[in-house]
Amino acid sequence: MNSKTTIQAICCLVAAFTCQSLHAHTLAGLTKESEGGISKYAVTCFNDGNGDAAKYAVQVKFTSALPVGVRLTVNKAGQNNGVTVDATKSGVFSPWGFNSGGNGGYVLTVSKIKLGASALGKVPFMIEHHCMAANGSHTGTSDVIDISPVDPPGPVDPGPVDPPKPPAPVPTAAPGFSAALNNKVESRRYAYECMAKKGVDTQRYRFRIRGVSKAAPFNARITVTSGVGSEAVEAIDPINTDKNFSEWQEVFAGNGVYRLTVDKVPETGDTSGSLPFKVEHECVSDTGSRTRLKGPVKLP
């Protein structure tokens, strides 16, 4: 091997290593067969020691001879504002898109863009994604959970049937519970179980918290995990002296037990004093209807 060939080989190896380092998280999948079908996924950003997530970065490409493109939309879980990127040429990544939602859950939606007479057919795609801290370093990015709606069955003659009922909307007022943190380092722990309701499974558990104090130097926090080794998702009420709750947060873990911890987040290191709090929470299906919420079980 001459010197020129050796230099080219080294450059290729360096380029390959750099690419893998920058894009450590990938997701490969297929679009739905129908023109308007969507694929959906859930992922969580968290602090893994490299700092809290400041934004979630994504790009997408596809491989197909069909006259289509692929669209990827990323929303912070429980919110409608998001970012969309389009890949319109086979084998070429879309531009990077960034959702500055910080720590917590994100929902990825993949759909096809009709560029010709028909967009029927499954199209292979690949998503590269990672959570980024404010300094640009990669931080905790959970495994991806497929939450895609089920493909509709092929055309059949169903015969005379009653029209389907629309899914029940989630009521505005959510169930909840109240308690207080009284001691200097006290925290309270609970377990709740999400269960199917009338054959409809839970997709996610959502929650928020409100603290009630008189300008005490701490804030109310609730942290939720779905099992041993799962990533924690938290909500913090930054202003304990008003009547507003924290933002809703969500854990996409389906039916099962969710473990809650309520504690104080000190501003000055001082957590002495009482902190009454209220938590609102619910189990929700993929259509937005409530499923069964069983509990609580108080944990030590």
C-alpha distance (Angstrom), angle and dihedral (degrees) to the residues before:
residue distance angle dihedral
M1 . . .
N2 3.85 . .
S3 3.81 123.8 .
K4 3.80 94.0 -100.6
T5 3.81 92.3 53.5
T6 3.82 90.8 46.7
I7 3.83 91.9 52.7
Q8 3.83 90.9 48.9
A9 3.82 91.5 50.6
I10 3.82 91.7 49.7
C11 3.82 91.0 49.6
C12 3.80 91.0 50.9
L13 3.79 91.2 51.2
V14 3.81 92.0 48.4
A15 3.81 91.2 48.4
A16 3.80 92.1 49.4
F17 3.80 92.5 48.6
T18 3.83 91.8 47.8
C19 3.80 92.1 50.0
Q20 3.79 92.7 50.7
S21 3.82 91.4 47.6
L22 3.79 93.7 51.3
H23 3.79 95.7 44.4
A24 3.79 104.8 39.2
H25 3.82 95.4 149.4
T26 3.80 121.0 64.0
L27 3.79 134.4 166.4
A28 3.81 122.2 -163.7
G29 3.78 121.8 -166.7
L30 3.81 148.9 137.2
T31 3.77 128.2 -104.2
K32 3.78 119.2 -124.9
E33 3.82 120.0 -85.7
S34 3.81 95.2 -120.1
E35 3.79 122.4 77.9
G36 3.80 94.2 -117.1
G37 3.81 99.4 34.6
I38 3.81 119.5 124.2
S39 3.79 136.6 -155.9
K40 3.82 118.0 -147.8
Y41 3.79 132.7 -164.4
A42 3.82 136.3 -179.9
V43 3.81 126.5 -144.0
T44 3.82 133.3 169.8
C45 3.83 129.5 -141.6
F46 3.81 116.9 -150.9
N47 3.80 142.9 159.7
D48 3.80 108.5 -89.2
G49 3.80 94.3 173.5
N50 3.80 95.8 -73.2
G51 3.79 92.3 87.1
D52 3.79 137.6 -88.0
A53 3.79 116.7 -49.6
A54 3.81 113.6 -98.6
K55 3.80 96.0 -178.9
Y56 3.80 144.0 -3.8
A57 3.82 115.7 -126.4
V58 3.83 125.3 -155.5
Q59 3.79 142.1 170.1
V60 3.82 131.8 173.6
K61 3.80 139.9 -158.0
F62 3.80 134.6 178.1
T63 3.81 140.0 -160.7
S64 3.80 117.8 -140.4
A65 3.80 143.3 119.3
L66 3.81 90.3 -143.3
P67 3.82 117.9 110.9
V68 3.80 92.4 -107.0
G69 3.77 143.6 104.7
V70 3.80 130.5 -152.3
R71 3.81 125.4 -119.9
L72 3.82 123.7 -159.3
T73 3.81 120.1 -165.8
V74 3.82 122.3 -173.9
N75 3.81 121.7 -162.5
K76 3.79 129.2 178.3
A77 3.80 105.0 -112.9
G78 3.79 110.8 -90.7
Q79 3.82 93.4 14.8
N80 3.83 133.8 94.6
N81 3.80 100.0 -151.6
G82 3.80 110.1 93.9
V83 3.78 147.5 138.5
T84 3.82 128.0 -97.7
V85 3.82 129.9 -159.4
D86 3.82 126.7 -175.4
A87 3.80 130.1 -151.1
T88 3.82 109.4 -162.5
K89 3.82 102.9 166.0
S90 3.80 123.2 65.1
G91 3.80 113.4 -109.2
V92 3.83 95.0 10.0
F93 3.81 122.2 109.0
S94 3.77 120.7 -125.7
P95 3.81 118.7 -120.4
W96 3.80 115.2 -81.2
G97 3.79 115.9 -89.9
F98 3.80 124.4 -157.1
N99 3.81 128.9 -156.9
S100 3.81 109.3 -166.4
G101 3.80 95.5 -155.7
G102 3.83 98.0 125.4
N103 3.80 122.3 -148.1
G104 3.79 119.6 -1.6
G105 3.80 140.8 58.5
Y106 3.81 127.6 -28.3
V107 3.81 129.9 -167.8
L108 3.83 119.7 -144.5
T109 3.81 118.6 -158.0
V110 3.83 120.9 -167.1
S111 3.81 121.3 -166.0
K112 3.79 138.1 159.4
I113 3.80 126.7 -104.8
K114 3.81 112.5 -141.0
L115 3.82 108.5 -132.4
G116 3.82 99.4 162.2
A117 3.78 143.2 18.7
S118 3.81 94.6 -54.2
A119 3.81 138.8 15.7
L120 3.80 95.6 -169.2
G121 3.80 115.8 134.2
K122 3.78 140.7 62.0
V123 3.80 114.7 -79.2
P124 3.85 122.5 -160.5
F125 3.80 113.5 -129.7
M126 3.80 139.2 176.1
I127 3.81 127.6 -151.3
E128 3.80 123.3 -160.0
H129 3.79 112.8 -161.2
H130 3.80 144.7 157.4
C131 3.79 141.8 166.3
M132 3.81 114.7 -113.8
A133 3.80 132.2 -156.1
A134 3.80 121.3 -137.4
N135 3.81 91.1 -95.0
G136 3.81 91.4 56.1
S137 3.80 97.3 -105.1
H138 3.79 120.7 131.2
T139 3.79 115.3 -103.1
G140 3.80 135.2 -176.8
T141 3.82 115.1 -33.6
S142 3.80 117.3 177.7
D143 3.78 127.4 -141.7
V144 3.79 113.2 -83.9
I145 3.82 119.4 -105.5
D146 3.82 118.7 -152.9
I147 3.82 108.2 -131.2
S148 3.83 96.1 164.9
P149 3.78 118.0 149.1
V150 3.80 114.1 -107.0
D151 3.82 115.5 -93.5
P152 3.79 111.2 -105.5
P153 3.81 115.0 -112.6
G154 3.77 120.8 -103.8
P155 3.80 120.2 -87.1
V156 3.80 112.9 -67.3
D157 3.77 135.6 161.5
P158 3.79 103.1 -107.4
G159 3.80 94.8 -177.1
P160 3.80 120.4 -142.1
V161 3.79 109.5 -17.8
D162 3.77 136.1 162.2
P163 3.80 114.5 -100.9
P164 3.82 111.9 -98.2
K165 3.77 117.8 -100.5
P166 3.81 115.8 -118.6
P167 3.80 115.5 -112.4
A168 3.77 114.3 -89.3
P169 3.82 111.7 -105.4
V170 3.78 118.9 -121.7
P171 3.82 107.7 -101.5
T172 3.79 116.2 -118.2
A173 3.81 95.3 -123.5
A174 3.80 111.2 66.9
P175 3.82 125.6 -158.3
G176 3.77 116.6 -105.3
F177 3.79 149.8 152.0
S178 3.81 138.1 -124.1
A179 3.80 134.0 -145.4
A180 3.81 139.3 140.0
L181 3.80 139.7 -114.2
N182 3.79 107.8 -137.5
N183 3.80 111.4 163.5
K184 3.78 127.9 71.2
V185 3.81 96.5 -102.2
E186 3.79 101.1 15.1
S187 3.77 122.9 143.1
R188 3.79 130.1 174.9
R189 3.79 125.0 -139.2
Y190 3.79 129.4 -162.3
A191 3.79 139.9 172.5
Y192 3.81 123.7 -144.8
E193 3.78 128.0 179.9
C194 3.81 125.9 -142.1
M195 3.81 113.1 -149.9
A196 3.79 137.0 -179.9
K197 3.80 117.2 -92.3
K198 3.81 119.8 -149.1
G199 3.80 90.0 -18.1
V200 3.82 94.0 -49.8
D201 3.81 113.1 122.7
T202 3.78 127.2 -140.6
Q203 3.79 116.6 -105.2
R204 3.80 100.4 -177.9
Y205 3.81 145.4 -1.1
R206 3.83 114.4 -132.4
F207 3.78 127.7 -167.5
R208 3.81 147.0 165.7
I209 3.81 137.2 -177.2
R210 3.81 139.8 -143.6
G211 3.80 123.8 -162.9
V212 3.81 124.6 -156.6
S213 3.81 116.6 -153.8
K214 3.79 139.9 132.2
A215 3.80 100.7 -110.0
A216 3.82 92.3 -59.1
P217 3.85 114.9 172.0
F218 3.80 94.4 -109.1
N219 3.79 141.1 64.9
A220 3.81 134.7 -138.5
R221 3.80 117.4 -105.0
I222 3.81 133.6 -176.3
T223 3.81 121.1 -164.9
V224 3.83 122.2 -167.6
T225 3.81 131.8 -165.6
S226 3.79 128.2 176.9
G227 3.82 97.8 -147.1
V228 3.78 146.2 -33.0
G229 3.79 110.1 -38.9
S230 3.80 95.4 9.8
E231 3.79 121.5 132.6
A232 3.80 116.0 -96.4
V233 3.81 121.4 -123.7
E234 3.80 119.2 -163.3
A235 3.80 141.0 -169.3
I236 3.82 124.1 -159.8
D237 3.79 128.5 -164.8
P238 3.83 101.4 -140.7
I239 3.83 94.6 -168.8
N240 3.79 114.6 45.1
T241 3.80 94.1 177.1
D242 3.83 98.6 68.7
K243 3.81 133.8 62.6
N244 3.80 96.7 -110.8
F245 3.79 124.6 111.7
S246 3.77 125.8 -137.5
E247 3.80 118.6 -97.7
W248 3.80 116.4 -74.8
Q249 3.80 114.6 -96.6
E250 3.81 127.3 -167.5
V251 3.80 140.2 -153.7
F252 3.82 115.1 -158.8
A253 3.82 102.5 -150.8
G254 3.81 104.2 120.0
N255 3.80 122.9 -141.8
G256 3.81 114.8 -1.1
V257 3.80 145.4 72.5
Y258 3.82 122.1 -37.4
R259 3.81 119.7 -164.5
L260 3.81 118.9 -145.5
T261 3.81 129.0 -162.5
V262 3.82 120.8 -172.4
D263 3.81 117.4 -166.9
K264 3.81 143.7 141.4
V265 3.79 127.0 -87.5
P266 3.82 106.8 -150.4
E267 3.80 122.3 -144.8
T268 3.80 94.8 -164.8
G269 3.80 102.3 18.9
D270 3.81 92.1 -96.5
T271 3.82 113.9 118.3
S272 3.80 98.4 162.4
G273 3.77 116.1 127.5
S274 3.78 138.2 54.4
L275 3.80 123.2 -62.7
P276 3.81 117.1 -173.7
F277 3.79 112.1 -163.6
K278 3.79 142.4 -178.9
V279 3.80 127.3 -149.5
E280 3.81 125.1 -160.5
H281 3.81 117.4 -165.3
E282 3.79 143.9 154.0
C283 3.81 144.2 177.5
V284 3.81 112.4 -118.8
S285 3.83 134.1 -167.4
D286 3.81 124.7 -138.1
T287 3.82 88.8 -96.7
G288 3.81 92.9 55.2
S289 3.79 97.7 -106.0
R290 3.79 120.7 130.3
T291 3.78 120.2 -105.5
R292 3.82 126.9 -163.3
L293 3.83 120.0 -59.5
K294 3.81 113.5 -163.8
G295 3.80 124.3 -171.5
P296 2.87 162.7 -26.0
V297 3.78 112.2 -118.1
K298 3.81 109.9 176.5
L299 3.79 112.8 -133.6
P300 3.81 126.6 -152.5
